Amino acid sequence: MGQIETENRPLVGYSILFLGILFGFSSVFAGSST
């Protein structure tokens, strides 16, 4: 069970990182549009 936890942690981190980058790109794109 402990192995699954350590294996799942990086996945969550990447998900948050990807969300942050996506949100940042969206913000920049929206700012450029206006």
N, C-alpha and C positions, 0 to 999 in steps of 0.2 A: 504493500500500500504506500509505503514511503517513497518507493521508486516512482510511482505514478505522480506523486505530488511534486517531486523535483523535476519530473519530465514535463509537467503541465505548467510550471511557473514561467519558463521562458516564453511559452506560447502566449500567455496572458500579457506578458510584458511587451511582446511584439505587437499584439493586438492594440494595446494602449498607444504604443509608439506610432503605429500605422494610423490610428484614429487622429492622433495629434497632428501628424504630418498632413493628413487629408483635410483636417479642419483649417490648418494654416494655409494650405494651398487654396482652399475655398475662399478664405478671408482675403487673400491677396488677389485672387481672380475677381472677386466681387468688388474690391476696391479699385481695380484697374478698369472694370466695366463702367463704373460710375464716373 
